[in-house]
């Protein structure tokens, strides 16, 4: 796709054995990836529209984020399209037609495509558009009309496009926009107008765009903005104004911009921020409090941001934080202070953050943690206990974390845990201790976890298991019995493992089991409520302990049970 387009997509092929089955054309001529189809006859298009099952289409849209649409028919390899073939494709009865390979389209084909009854008609490859074709496309009754390949647009064509009755019009390929064209586009009656390709904007054009009566203006391509243009944009009466491409903002421009009276002013792209500007935007009722690209912060700027009256401050771009700046941020008195970009934190900074007077402190990006810093965090009642990216933990740090008085400790990134560290963690008195990332577990560690009242009992990533650990888990009342990543029982003690699992009171589930020996399987199904895949899908292997391999006979009760589940 062309760089100018902001609407990028990835098609997930969910039906790997799908065959288009065109007759009399050989099916082999049509690839499973329909984007490889370069031409279609009307007859072929009708067949495709009638039989194609639809794919999940993952769209990454600038200013919107990632969204998934079901029922997509991707035909981005088509370079030309006549009216008769377009009529046939418009008969596709699912959600999305993707035709981003078309660079031109005449009015006749556009009128035919406009009859498509789905939600989205993607034509991001069109580089030019005449008024008659624009008028025809505007008759499309769906929700989304992305035309982000257009690099120029005149006022008459814009006026025709503005007649589109859907919710979202994407014109992200336009690098510039004249005031007359902006005035015409402002007549669009939908919810949102996307112009993420604009790199420059003057006050007159901004004033025209501000007349748009919809909910949102999305201008993510602007990297700079002067005060007069900001003042004009601030007159927009919609609910949200997204200027996520701005990297800097001076105080005067900020003062003009914060006059915007909508519900959401987004400036997430700022990479530098001076105290005066921070103080101005912090006083805005519309600013959303998000500065995702800000990597450093001075104490004076932090102090200004702490005056923000919104719900939360999202500063996930920060990679470093000193104690003085942390102390200033801790003065923020609203709900959340989110610092998810920090990978390290020293004790002095952690102690400064402990003064945070708001509702919730998020430091989920930390990848390392020492005991002294952990102790400071644990003493902070506002910390949310989330450390999902911590990949190693020693005894002293675990002991410090166990003193946390919050409800939950999230340590889902730990792949391993030794017994002493597990014993230290088991002293945590909160509601839940999450260790869902463990891929290995020895018997002593399992016994230590069994003594924890907080451990949530889930081991979704455990890939190997020995007999002693299996016995320890079975004795742990907290363990939920699920082993979704255990796919093979081929160790010499496999029979003992199965025998141990079969003694558990309550369910045991190995839903993805693939390889197992006959004797091990026989031992496992001594427990009649064990959950395993259908027997015929299992690969029966030689006995791992070297003993003779017996034939496996499916018990009648198991055969009946599995047949009932089909």
N, C-alpha and C positions, 0 to 999 in steps of 0.2 A: 504494500500500500504506500501511497505517497506520504512523505513526511508532513505535509500540510494538514493531513487529516488528524483530527483528535479522537476519532471514533475507531478504536482498534478492536479486533475481535479474534477469538480463538474458538474454533468449532471442535467440540468433543464428539468423536465418533462413537456413539453408544450402541449402534447396531452393526457390529463388525461383519456379519454375514449377509448384510443387505445386498440384494441384487436388483437392479432396476428392471430387468426383464422386459426390455422393449421388444416388441415384435413388429415387423419381421427382423429387425436389427438384432444382431447377436448381443447378448447381455455383456459379454466380455469387452465390448467396445466402450462400455460405460464404467468408469472407475468407481470404486466405493467412495472415494473422496469426490463429491460432486463438484468441487471447485475446479477439478481438472477438465470438466466438460467445456469445450470451447465453442460448440455450436449445437443448436437444437432445431429440429423441424417442429412445426405446430403439433403434429401427431405425437412426437416424442415428448414434447412439453406437457401435453394433456395427460399422457401416461404417467409421467413423473409427478405431476401435481396430484394425481389421483392416488398414487401408491406410495409415495415417499413417506416414511414413518415420522420424520421430524427429528432434529437433533437439538440438544441443549447448546445454546450459543452463549458463550461468556464474553461480555462486552466490557471493555475498560474505557470509560468515557471521561474525558477531562472535565472537571467541574461536577462530576456525578459520582465517579468511583466505579467499582466493579458491580455488575449486575448480571443475572442469569435469566435468559429468556428461553422458554421451551418452544418446541415446534418450529425450528429453523430449517429453511431450505437454502443452503449456500450455493450460489452459482456465480462466484466471482471470476470464473474463467471466461464467461461470455463477454465477447468484445462488441458484438452487435446484437440488436434485437428489433425485429419487425413487429408490426401491430398484431398480426395473427398469432405469433408465438407468445407475445406479451399477454394476449387475451387468454391463452391456454394456461400460462403460469399464474395469472390472476385467479384462476380457479382453485389454487392451493388453499386448503381449508384450515391451515394451522396458523401460527403466530407471526412468523417472520420470513420475509423474502430478502436475500442478500445478493445484490447485483452490483457490487462495487467495481467490477471490471469494465463496466460500460463507461466510456469517456464522452459519448454523445448520445442523445436521445431525441427523436422527433416527436412532434405533438401527438401524432396518431398512436404511437407506442405508449406514450405517457398517459393518454386517455384510457388505453386498455389496462395499463398497470394500476391506475387509480381505482379500478373496480375490485382490487384485492381487498378481501374482508378481514385481514389480519391486523395486528397491532403496529407492526413496523415495516417500512419499506426503505431499505438501505440502498442509496445511490451515491455513495461517497466518491465514485470515480469520475462523475461528471465534472468536466473542467469549464464548460460553458453551458449557458442555458438561455434560450430566447423566451420572449414574453408568452408566446402561445403555448410552449411546452410547460413553462412555469404555471400558467393558468390551468392546464390539464392536470398537472401533478397536485395542485392545490385542492383538487376535488377528492383526493384520497381521504377516506373517512376514518383512518386509523389514528393512533396516538403519536407515533414518532415518525418524523421525516428528516433523516440525516442527509445533508447535501454538502458535506465538508470538503469536497474536492474543488468547489467553485473558488476561483481566485479573483474574479471580478463580478460585480453585480450592479446593473444600472437601476435607476429609480423605477422605471416601468416594470421591469422584471420583478423587482422587490415588491412592488404593489400587487402584482399577480400572486406571488408566493404568500403574501400576508393574508390571502383569503383562505389559507389552509385552516381547517377547523379542528385540527388535533391539538395536543397539549404541548408538544416540544418540537421546535424547529432548530435544526443544527446547521450552522453556516460557519464552521470553524476554520475553513480554508482562506477566508477573506483577510488579507493583511492590512488593508485600509478600507475606509468607508466614508463616502461623501455624505454631507448633511442631508441632501435630498433623498438619498437611498435610505439613510437611517430614519428619516421621517416616514417614508413609505413602510419600512419594516415595523415601525412602532405601532402600526395599525393591526398587527397580528393579534388575534384575540385569544391565543392560547396561554398556557401557564408560564412557559420559559423560553427565552430566546438565547441561544448559545452562539457567541461570537469570540471563541477562544483564540482565533487566529490573529485578531487585531493586535498589532505591535505598537501602533500609535493612535492617539485619539485627541482631537482638538475640542475646544469648549463648545463650538457650534454643533458639531456632530453629537457630542455627549448630551447636549440640551435636547436634541431631537430624539435620541434614544430614551431619555428619561421620560418621554411622553408615553412609552409603552405601558399599557394598562394591565399587563399580566403580573404573575407572582415573582418572577425572577429574571435578572439580567446576569449573564455569566460571561465575564470578560477576563479570562485567565491568562491571556497572552500579553497583557500590558505589563511592562517591567518598570515603567516610570509613569508618573502622573503629576501634572502641575496643579496649582491651587485653583485656577479658573475652571479647569476641566472637572476637578473633584467637586467643586461647588455645583456645577451643572448636574453631575451624576447624583449628587445628594438629594436632588429634587425628585428622583424616582420614587413613586408612591407604592411600589410593590413590597413584597415581604423579604426578599433577599437580594443582596448585591454581592457578587463574588468577584474579587480582584486578587486572586490567588497567585498571580504572576509577579506582583509588585515585590521587588527585592529591597527597596528603600522607600522611606516616606519622611519628608521633612515636616516640621511642626506646623507650618502654615497650611500645607496640603492636608495634613491630618485634621486640623481644625475645620476646614471646609468639609471634609469627608464625613466627619462624625455628626454632621447635621442630618444625615440620612435617618429617617424616622421609621424605617422598616424593622423587621424582627431579627434580621441576621446580616451582619456585615462581616464578610470573610476576607482575611488578610494573611492567610497561612504561609505565604511565600516569603515574608520578610526575613532577610538574612542579617540585617543590621538594624539596631533600634536604639535611638538616643533617648535619654531620660525625658526630655521635653515632649517628644512624640509619644512615648509610652504613657505619660501622664494624660495626654489628650485622648488617646484611644481607650485608655482605661476608664475614662469618664463617659464613654459612649454607651448608650442603652442597647444599641444594636450589635456592637462587636461581639463575636462569639468566643473570644478568649483563647483562640488557638494560634500558636506561632510554631508550626512544625519544622520550619527551616532555620530557626534561630539556634546557632550552635554554641554561642557564648553570651554571657550576660554579666553586666557590671552591677555592682551593688546599688548604685543610684537608679539605674533603670529598673532593677528588681523592686526597689522601694516604690517606684511609681506604679508598676504593674500591680503591686499588692493592694492598691486602692480600687482595683476593678470591682464593680458591684454586681457583675454577672455571677452565674452559678459556679463555674470552674475555670481554672487556668490550665491550659494544655501546652506544656513546654517540652514536648518529646524530642525536639531537635537538640536540646542541650546535651553535650557530651562531657562537659566538665562543670563542676560547681564547687566554689570555695565556701568556707564557713561564713564569711561576711555577707556574701550574696545570699546564702541559704537563710541567714538570720533575717535579711530584708524580706525574702519571699515568705517566710514563716508568719509575717504580719498579715498575710491574706486571710480574711476572716469568713469567706464564703465556703461553699461545700468542698470542692475538690482541688487539689494541687497535684497535677499529673506530670511526673518527671521520668517517663519511661525510657528515655534515651540514654540515661546515665548507666554506664557499665561498671563503674567503680565508685566507691564512696569512702571517705576516711571518717574516722570516729568524730572528729571535731565538727565536720559538716553534718553528720548524722545527729549530733547533739543539738546543733543549731536548728535543724529541721524539727526536732522534738518540741520546739516551741510553737509549731504550727497550730493556729487557733481555729482552723476550719473544720471540715467534716471528715475528709478522707485524703490520705497521702499515698500516692502510687509511685513505687520505685521498681517496677516490674522488670526493667532492663538489666539489673545488676547481674553480672556474670561471675564475680568473685566477691567474697565477703570474709573479713577477718573477725575474730571473736570480740574485739573491743567495739567495732562498728556494729556488729550484731547485737551486742548488749545495749548500745544506744538506741538502735531501732526498736528492740523489744520493749524498751521503756516508753516508747511513744504510743499512746493509746489511739492516735489518729492514723497510724500506719495500717495499711490493709493486709499485711502479711503475705503479699504475693512476691515470690522469688522464682518464677517459672523458668528463668534462664540460668539459674545457678547449676553448674554441672559437677561441682565437687563440694564436699562438706567435711570438715574435720570435727573431732570430738568437742573441742572447746567452743567452736562456733555453734555447733548443734546445742550444746548446753545453754549457751546464751539465748539462742532462739527459743528454746523450750520455756524460757521465762516470760515470753510474750503473753500479755493479758488479753489479747484480741480473741475473736471467735475462731479464725481459721489460719492455718499455715499452708501455703501452696509451694511445694518443692517438686513440681512435676518434671523438672529438667534433670534430676539426678538419675544417672543410669545404674549406679551401684551404691551400696551402703554397707559399711562394716557393722558388726554386731555392737561394738562399744558406742559408735555414733548413733545407731538405732536406739540403744538403751537411753542415751541422753535425750533424743527426740521424744521418746515415749513418755517423758515427764511433762510434755506439753499438756496443759489442763483445759485447752479450748475445746470447741465443738468438733472440729475436723482437721486432720493432718493428711494432706494429699501428697502421695508419693507415686503418682501414676506413671512416671517415666522409667521405673526400675526395669531393666532388661535381664538382670541376673539377681539371684537371691540365694544365700546359703542358709543352712538350717538355724544357726545361731542368730542370724539377723531376723529370720522369720519368727523365732521364739521371742525376740525382743519386741518386734512389732505386735505380736500377739498380746503382749502385756500393756499395750497402749490403749487407753480408752478413747483416744481421739482419732486414731488411724481409720481412714474411711474404708479400708479393706479391699481396694481395687488394685489389680495388677494387670492392666490392659496391654502392657508392652513386654511382659515376661516371655522370653523365648526358649529358655531351657529350665529344666527342673530335675533335681535328683530325689532319691527316695526319702532321705532324712528331711529335706526341706518340705516335701509333700506331706510327710507326717506332721511337721510343725504347723503347716498351713491348715491342715484338717482340724488340728486342735485349736486353731484361732477362731473364736466365735465371730470376729469382725470380718474375716475373709469372705468375699461374696461368692466364691466358687467358680468365677469366670476366668478362663485362660484363653482368650481369643488369639494370641500370637503363638501359642504352642502348636506347632504344625507336625512335629515329628517326635515319636517316642522310639528312639533307636539306641539308647545307651544300655550298657550291660545290666543296669538295675531297673530296666523298663517295667518288668513284671512287678517288682516291688513298688514302683511309683504308682502303677495302676491299682495295685492292691490297697495302697494307702488312700488314694483318691476315692476308691469305692467305699471306704468306711465313713466318709463324711456324712453328717446329718444335714440334709438339705441338698440342693442341686449342685452338680458339677457340670460345667459346660466347656467343651473343647470344640467350638463350632467350625474351626478351620483345620482340624486334624487331617493330615494327608497320608502319613506313613506310620505303620504300626505292625507289629508281628502278631500272628494268630494267638499265641499264649498271652501276650500283653492285652490284646483286645478282649479275650475271654475273661481276664482278670478285671478289666475295666467295666465290662457290662454285668458284673456281679451286682453292680448298683443299677437297678432298673430305671432310675430317674436321671441317669447320666444323659447329657445332650451331646451327640456326635453327628457328623454328616451321615448321609446315606451310605450304607455298607459298601454298595457297589462302586462308590467313588473313592474308596480307600485303597491305597497301595499296600498290599500285605507283603512284608519283607521277612527275610530270614531272622530267626531268633538272635538278638544281639549278644546273648550270653553264650552262644555257640551250641546250644542244645538243639536236638532234632526239631524240625519244623513240622507241626501237625496241620492237617486240613482244618479250616475253620467252617463250622456249621452254624448258620444263623438260627438262634433260638426262635421258636414260633412267636413268643411274646414280643421280641424285638422286631421281627418281620411285620407283625400286626401293627405295632406302634409306629414304625416308619411309614407303613402304607397309609395310616390314618393322617399323617402329616403332609402327604403329597397333595 
